[in-house]
């Protein structure tokens, strides 16, 4: 009996006992489906985490001003002025490997309007380096330039959602908007790409689509600012390619501790460390889910072994007849192994369909990004087939060892 004949015989036997065969396959179906769905959700989460981290900049270290209650803030301001431009100068001069340090100041607007609409956008004063540091792309017009900062220009770059709120789908570049009592001319509109998540690992990200950027000098000079608050909300520090983020962060913290007289009015965010933490969490998730899916495959393998042992008992006379007309032990063994493999193969294929469907359903229902990869399909299917083969070996050996004469006498 060659492979083709053995496979046809196996499929015929499965068709004879459709319900039993279907129930036997369920363990493989659920196991393979769980593996594919788990890996798809994990890959989607990893891709989303990477996009979020890239919005912060993998080579960046962020110095962020902390928020306090007013009475606490008064005490702190007796020792430290908060995150300020002097910190930028100190970091650029005192920390090796720093390519650039750029400020970011938050404005708390009470109104953002245009002639055609209004928006609840967040407004920030930023350096002309901000687009480069944060990976922003301008879809229309331009970003802020050094001349805008030197002249305290009343210009703005807006996100895609802000553009729709204020101008619909009409032209935005060259139009005027009013933030509080300051009129600004729109010089650029950002591309819609980028993360829309509010936070990651407890770190606020924001959404560029709902943000407005003005020159940092304009933000500090022409908008009202609380004198107790830090002049700057954030400093983005870009490191050189050979500089380790953890080492640089330690140097920055030590330097700022001295500048701020020990006042803990700032915090450091290291995107590289956040990515490493996210990857560790993802590996743990994959391990746990993989164990659960593995248990399902193991149960499916036990089910296949059980049903194959029952099949050996049912077909004892058939085995005796085959041996009597010249079939060798290895022929009988081969037939039962192929049959167990066919069960795992069909169960694996059904599991692939189930896993892809679960991944797509999770993406549609929960709004999570899922990524079904060829490697996950091959891994899940390969493990299922291996389990099916292993589960069929003992029943096949037991069938091959039957004595032909005793098998023919079996009732």
Secondary structure, DSSP 8 states (H G I E B T S, - for coil): --HHHHHHHHHHHHHHTHHHHHHHHHHHHHHHHHHHHHHHHHHHHHHHHHHHHHHH-TTEEEEEE----HHHHHHHHTT---S-HHHHHHHHHHSTTEEEEEEEEEE--S-EE-SS-EE--EEEEE-TTHHHHHT--EEEE----HHHHHTT--EEEE-HHHHHHHHTTS--TT-EEEETTEEEEEEEEE-S-S---SEETTEE---GGGEEEEEHHHHHHHS---TTS-S-SEEEEEE-TTS-HHHHHHHHHHHHHHHTTT---EEEEEHHHHHHHHHHHHHHHHHHHHHHHHHHHHHHHHHHHHHHHHHHHHTHHHHHHHHHTT--HHHHHHHHHHHHHHHHHHHHHHHHHHHHHHHHHHHHHH-------HHHHHHHHHHHHHHHHHHHHHHHHHHHTS-HHHHHH--
